[in-house]
Amino acid sequence: MSWWIRPRRDADITDAHEVLLDLLSAVRDEAREQYGTSERSGWELVIDEELVELVALGRIDQAEDRLRAAVALTRHDTFREEETHSGR
């Protein structure tokens, strides 16, 4: 994920970027739990400005679905549960 954020570090980081980083972290942790590693193909295909836009529009579920599909995760709970409990 650092390969994606590094070029943007000098640009304006919006609230959507911060939420997306939380989402990426949750999905990465779940991939690590499910597969023993977060090194999965698909990250580089899904992390883009369109994903940021989904988050900015409040379409977090859709962004999470795209991420999960890209790295072939089967369970569907981590970020949404955290989001519900934190009041986001």
C-alpha positions as CSV (number, residue, x, y, z in Angstrom):
1,M,0.0,0.0,0.0
2,S,2.9,2.3,0.6
3,W,3.6,2.2,-3.2
4,W,0.2,3.9,-3.7
5,I,0.3,6.5,-0.9
6,R,3.9,7.6,-1.3
7,P,3.4,9.6,-4.5
8,R,0.4,11.3,-2.9
9,R,2.0,12.2,0.4
10,D,2.7,15.7,-0.8
11,A,-0.8,16.1,-2.2
12,D,-3.8,16.9,0.0
13,I,-4.8,13.8,2.0
14,T,-8.5,14.0,2.5
15,D,-10.8,12.4,5.0
16,A,-11.6,9.8,2.3
17,H,-7.9,8.8,2.1
18,E,-7.8,8.4,5.9
19,V,-10.9,6.2,5.9
20,L,-9.6,4.2,2.9
21,L,-6.3,3.6,4.8
22,D,-8.3,2.2,7.7
23,L,-10.3,0.0,5.3
24,L,-7.1,-1.2,3.6
25,S,-5.6,-2.0,7.0
26,A,-8.6,-4.0,8.0
27,V,-8.8,-6.0,4.8
28,R,-5.0,-6.5,4.9
29,D,-5.3,-7.9,8.4
30,E,-8.1,-10.2,7.4
31,A,-6.1,-11.4,4.4
32,R,-3.2,-12.1,6.7
33,E,-5.5,-14.0,9.1
34,Q,-7.2,-16.0,6.3
35,Y,-4.1,-16.8,4.2
36,G,-1.2,-16.4,6.6
37,T,0.1,-13.4,4.6
38,S,-1.3,-10.2,3.2
39,E,0.9,-10.6,0.1
40,R,-1.9,-11.3,-2.4
41,S,-2.1,-10.4,-6.0
42,G,-4.9,-8.0,-6.8
43,W,-4.0,-5.1,-4.5
44,E,-2.3,-3.2,-7.3
45,L,-5.3,-3.6,-9.5
46,V,-7.9,-2.2,-7.1
47,I,-6.2,0.6,-5.2
48,D,-6.8,3.6,-7.3
49,E,-8.5,7.0,-7.4
50,E,-11.9,5.3,-8.2
51,L,-11.6,3.5,-4.8
52,V,-10.9,6.9,-3.1
53,E,-14.0,8.3,-4.9
54,L,-16.2,5.5,-3.6
55,V,-15.1,6.2,-0.1
56,A,-15.5,10.0,-0.5
57,L,-19.1,9.3,-1.7
58,G,-19.8,7.3,1.4
59,R,-20.0,4.0,-0.5
60,I,-17.7,2.2,1.9
61,D,-19.5,-1.1,1.5
62,Q,-18.8,-1.0,-2.3
63,A,-15.2,-0.1,-1.7
64,E,-14.8,-2.9,0.7
65,D,-16.4,-5.4,-1.7
66,R,-14.0,-4.3,-4.4
67,L,-11.0,-4.8,-2.1
68,R,-12.2,-8.1,-0.8
69,A,-12.9,-9.5,-4.3
70,A,-9.5,-8.3,-5.6
71,V,-7.6,-10.3,-2.9
72,A,-10.1,-13.2,-2.9
73,L,-11.4,-12.9,0.7
74,T,-14.4,-15.0,1.6
75,R,-15.4,-13.6,5.0
76,H,-17.2,-10.3,5.1
77,D,-17.1,-8.6,8.5
78,T,-14.0,-6.9,9.7
79,F,-14.2,-3.3,8.7
80,R,-18.0,-3.0,8.8
81,E,-18.0,-4.3,12.4
82,E,-15.2,-1.8,13.4
83,E,-17.1,1.0,11.6
84,T,-20.3,0.2,13.4
85,H,-18.6,0.1,16.8
86,S,-16.6,3.3,16.3
87,G,-19.6,5.2,15.1
88,R,-18.3,6.1,11.7
